[in-house]
């Protein structure tokens, strides 16, 4: 797919990209895919903070034709236009899970990696790892240089699996490490040592139960006790979660005679590594994420 890039989101702190009030025991749940139930960050959420990073306010878009072309503008009928940069939802790639050995693991699943592979191939990324191998419900595939094996087992939270070395898992770990941690050899090594492919059933279970749930209160200033009705729970993606999505540069509107090209927009807005604040709870340090872009030839920008 021409004029496309992959974007990777790596949570530096717990991240609450929520959906308002919940109906279960969690008052403020995170957003999830409607079919798989896996955590997700919507393209609209990402695009808003992406535009904010470049100070693309309404006034800035009116005066800067490039900002207006990239992110669009809702103005009067004569000046409104859609933005050319279109991000898809960022879907889960790896969920961090506490491990008996190695502190924590970055876990994925065959289905999750197949979905990622489809996105990479569609974008035109070259040298994509092969289809992940299926595995039994009690087996976990690890890399050739893992830090997670205890004897012949891998123990995550209260789940234990038979450890099985897998060259395909190693290939996926090496490539994701290169894409998500470009130029950072230390973190690439850490990732490959902690990467696991779990059975789809176990991965689904951990996606449902492995997020962070915090209890929050608001204190009455006068009594120094919990204010009535001000005890609630909120869910967050844990720090170290990794997600990925696709960015395509579509038709460019409202150029006003300027020489604006899809490749030029991608070079300006989808090249450098960004630090973004995504979702709510910014005042308590939630939602800080690294954003890294990978071009269609597999090189990291």
C-alpha positions as MATLAB code, in Angstrom:
seq = 'XXXXXXXXXXXXXXXXXXXXXXXXXXXXXXXXXXXXXXXXXXXXXXXXXXXXXXXXXXXXXXXXXXXXXXXXXXXXXXXXXXXXXXXXXXXXXXXXXXXXXXXXXXXXXXXXXXXXXXXXXXXXXXXXXXXXXXXXXXXXXXXXXXXXXXXXXXXXXXXXXXXXXXXXXXXXXXXXXXXXXXXXXXXXXXXXXXXXXXXXXXXXXXXXXXXXXXXXXXXXXXXXXXXXXXXXXXXXXXXXXXXXXXXXXXXXXXXXXXXXXXXXXXXXXXXXXXXXXXXXXXXXXXXXXXXXXXXXXXXXX';
ca = [
       0.000    0.000    0.000;
       1.677    3.269   -1.095;
       2.045    6.259    1.216;
       1.641    4.190    4.382;
       3.471    3.766    7.668;
       3.065    1.573   10.718;
       2.857    3.339   14.054;
       3.805    1.627   17.317;
       2.595    2.739   20.736;
       4.602    1.714   23.808;
       3.042    2.595   27.154;
       5.540    4.274   29.492;
       2.946    4.630   32.268;
      -0.468    3.027   32.883;
      -2.879    4.331   30.243;
      -6.620    4.871   30.596;
      -8.240    5.233   27.180;
     -11.747    4.751   28.454;
     -15.328    4.442   27.263;
     -17.132    6.251   30.085;
     -19.119    4.439   32.756;
     -19.055    0.649   32.874;
     -21.798   -1.775   33.825;
     -19.606   -4.329   35.614;
     -17.482   -4.102   38.758;
     -15.113   -1.645   37.038;
     -16.643    1.818   37.057;
     -14.355    3.263   34.362;
     -13.208    0.486   31.974;
     -10.775    0.855   29.090;
     -11.824    0.619   25.460;
     -11.814   -2.863   23.937;
     -12.308   -4.385   20.522;
     -15.939   -5.343   20.092;
     -15.175   -8.841   18.734;
     -11.973  -10.050   20.429;
     -12.335   -8.121   23.676;
      -8.662   -7.134   23.479;
      -7.633   -3.630   24.607;
      -7.494   -1.078   21.821;
      -6.683    2.592   21.256;
      -8.960    4.141   18.670;
      -7.560    5.914   15.641;
      -9.598    9.005   16.543;
      -7.970    9.083   20.002;
      -4.496    8.789   18.526;
      -5.134   11.351   15.788;
      -6.307   13.944   18.305;
      -3.163   13.785   20.459;
      -0.986   13.436   17.338;
      -2.381   16.692   15.983;
      -2.060   18.318   19.410;
       1.639   17.380   19.515;
       2.140   19.532   16.404;
       0.026   22.364   17.895;
      -2.605   21.912   15.184;
      -5.224   24.141   16.764;
      -8.053   25.530   14.667;
      -6.247   28.863   14.363;
      -2.990   27.139   13.427;
      -4.755   25.115   10.740;
      -6.302   28.234    9.268;
      -2.894   29.858    8.885;
      -0.809   26.751    8.036;
      -1.919   24.981    4.874;
       0.215   21.925    5.692;
      -1.424   21.407    9.086;
      -4.802   21.880    7.464;
      -4.003   19.333    4.755;
      -2.624   16.796    7.223;
      -5.262   16.902    9.969;
      -8.238   18.610    8.348;
     -10.332   21.487    9.629;
     -13.988   21.969   10.573;
     -14.592   25.549    9.496;
     -17.154   27.246    7.296;
     -18.329   25.429    4.183;
     -15.710   27.005    1.945;
     -12.704   26.120    4.133;
     -13.601   22.742    5.697;
     -11.700   19.683    4.529;
     -10.858   16.171    5.676;
      -7.328   15.463    6.851;
      -5.116   13.403    4.560;
      -3.418   11.433    7.369;
      -5.690    8.535    8.338;
      -4.682    6.269   11.268;
      -6.410    2.983   11.951;
      -7.078    1.798   15.490;
      -3.941    0.727   17.370;
      -4.418   -2.959   18.166;
      -2.704   -4.957   20.857;
       0.608   -6.621   19.984;
       2.115   -7.500   23.376;
       0.672   -7.394   26.882;
       3.097   -7.283   29.848;
       2.413  -10.039   32.391;
       4.170  -10.761   35.684;
       6.550  -13.718   35.444;
       8.112  -15.969   38.092;
      11.426  -15.661   36.236;
      12.559  -12.531   34.410;
      10.194  -10.164   36.291;
       7.685   -9.860   33.457;
       6.974  -11.177   29.970;
       5.699   -9.480   26.823;
       3.050  -11.960   25.696;
       1.304  -12.332   22.371;
      -0.639  -15.132   20.663;
      -0.821  -16.798   17.237;
      -4.052  -14.968   16.369;
      -2.658  -11.617   17.552;
       0.507  -12.061   15.472;
      -1.507  -13.133   12.418;
      -3.530   -9.923   12.664;
      -0.298   -7.916   12.975;
       1.228   -9.769   10.031;
      -1.801   -8.973    7.883;
      -1.426   -5.277    8.725;
       2.309   -5.301    7.971;
       1.875   -7.090    4.659;
      -0.993   -4.795    3.662;
       1.201   -1.769    4.371;
       3.972   -3.223    2.213;
       6.516   -3.875    4.969;
       9.193   -6.220    3.665;
      10.837   -9.153    5.423;
       7.817   -9.905    7.629;
       8.269  -12.991    9.868;
       6.380  -16.159    8.883;
       2.953  -17.182   10.134;
       3.129  -18.036   13.862;
       2.873  -21.705   14.774;
      -0.131  -23.175   16.549;
       0.511  -24.558   20.024;
      -1.268  -26.649   22.627;
      -3.177  -24.980   25.461;
      -0.459  -25.840   28.013;
       2.581  -24.786   25.934;
       4.310  -21.413   25.576;
       6.744  -20.645   22.750;
       9.823  -18.699   23.839;
      12.821  -17.253   22.048;
      16.250  -18.814   21.754;
      17.642  -16.472   24.433;
      14.819  -16.250   26.958;
      15.033  -15.181   30.594;
      11.660  -16.673   31.535;
      12.170  -20.442   31.818;
      12.237  -22.135   35.220;
      13.390  -25.701   34.640;
      11.042  -26.838   31.877;
       8.225  -24.424   32.722;
       7.188  -20.822   32.291;
       5.053  -19.426   35.110;
       2.978  -16.273   34.544;
       0.795  -14.993   37.376;
      -0.962  -18.232   38.443;
      -0.644  -19.912   35.028;
       2.094  -22.393   34.168;
       3.088  -23.600   30.712;
       5.499  -26.111   29.240;
       8.389  -24.147   27.769;
       9.086  -24.760   24.078;
      11.802  -22.993   22.143;
      10.525  -21.713   18.787;
      12.483  -20.177   15.929;
       9.352  -18.445   14.625;
       8.840  -16.784   18.026;
      12.478  -15.688   17.931;
      11.976  -14.139   14.495;
       8.908  -12.241   15.671;
      10.717  -11.049   18.797;
      13.688   -9.780   16.781;
      11.499   -7.886   14.314;
       9.117   -6.345   16.856;
      12.126   -5.289   18.960;
      13.661   -3.596   15.899;
      10.404   -1.815   15.028;
       9.278   -0.810   18.538;
      12.733    0.047   19.967;
      14.687    1.404   16.992;
      18.321    2.181   17.662;
      18.077    1.045   21.307;
      20.094   -2.157   21.545;
      19.597   -2.563   25.295;
      15.797   -2.543   25.079;
      15.839   -4.723   21.977;
      17.748   -7.337   23.985;
      15.373   -6.962   26.930;
      12.370   -7.438   24.656;
      13.683  -10.544   22.934;
      14.540  -12.115   26.312;
      10.987  -11.558   27.549;
       8.865  -12.269   24.469;
       6.408  -15.193   24.607;
       3.729  -16.597   22.318;
       0.888  -18.057   24.384;
      -2.111  -20.113   23.294;
      -5.011  -17.986   22.110;
      -7.183  -19.117   25.031;
      -4.609  -18.073   27.638;
      -3.980  -14.776   25.856;
      -7.703  -13.989   25.843;
      -7.839  -14.710   29.573;
      -4.885  -12.439   30.336;
      -6.313   -9.639   28.176;
      -9.439   -9.793   30.327;
      -7.774  -10.125   33.730;
      -4.235   -8.786   33.233;
      -4.961   -5.068   33.060;
      -4.509   -2.727   36.036;
      -7.544   -1.826   38.129;
      -7.100    1.006   40.637;
      -9.442    2.138   43.382;
      -9.732    5.927   43.549;
     -11.304    8.203   46.126;
     -11.994   11.900   46.552;
     -11.426   13.310   50.039;
     -13.742   15.854   51.612;
     -11.557   18.851   52.497;
     -13.485   19.555   55.699;
     -13.842   16.083   57.193;
     -10.749   14.483   55.604;
     -12.844   11.415   54.811;
     -14.092    9.995   51.541;
     -16.705   12.283   50.014;
     -20.118   10.616   49.569;
     -20.315    8.754   46.271;
     -16.643    9.399   45.525;
     -15.211    5.891   45.665;
     -14.688    4.309   42.241;
     -12.516    1.890   40.274;
     -10.798    2.578   36.975;
      -8.980    0.310   34.559;
      -5.719    1.026   32.730;
      -3.466   -0.631   30.219;
      -0.324   -1.555   32.180;
       2.973    0.174   31.507;
       5.038   -1.629   28.819;
       1.975   -2.542   26.710;
       2.741   -2.435   22.973;
       0.157   -1.721   20.252;
       0.385   -1.051   16.525;
      -1.720    0.528   13.794;
      -1.518    1.677   10.190;
      -1.327    5.250    8.862;
      -2.245    5.990    5.262;
      -1.965    9.327    3.512;
      -5.138    9.725    1.478;
      -6.179   12.371   -1.032;
      -4.960   15.850   -0.098;
      -7.581   18.610   -0.058;
      -7.319   22.389    0.115;
      -3.681   22.776   -0.964;
      -4.206   26.418   -1.930;
      -1.581   26.089   -4.646;
       1.068   24.738   -2.251;
       3.264   21.804   -3.274;
       2.035   19.323   -0.652;
       2.561   15.612   -1.340;
       1.645   12.438    0.597;
       5.312   11.570    1.065;
       5.993   15.099    2.303;
       3.217   14.894    4.912;
       4.477   11.533    6.142;
       8.042   12.842    6.348;
       6.928   15.839    8.398;
       4.394   14.220   10.732;
       5.193   10.480   10.792;
       8.949   10.315   11.078;
      10.399   11.293   14.460;
       9.745    9.343   17.658;
       7.075   11.135   19.705;
       6.105   11.119   23.369;
       2.342   11.518   23.606;
      -0.171   11.691   26.441;
      -3.101    9.478   25.441;
      -6.365    9.015   27.320;
      -7.505   10.427   30.641;
      -5.928   10.934   34.071;
      -3.104   13.114   32.754;
      -2.856   15.010   36.049;
      -1.766   11.844   37.872;
       0.808   10.851   35.263;
      -1.223    8.358   33.263;
      -1.149    7.880   29.507;
       2.453    8.622   28.550;
       3.340    6.672   25.414;
       6.205    6.464   22.951;
       5.111    6.583   19.327;
       7.470    5.132   16.716;
       6.862    5.049   12.962;
       7.961    2.308   10.554;
       8.000    3.035    6.813;
       6.690    0.667    4.160;
      10.142   -0.686    3.361;
      10.633   -1.927    6.901;
      12.992    0.860    7.928;
      12.198    2.698   11.152;
      11.743    6.440   11.004;
];
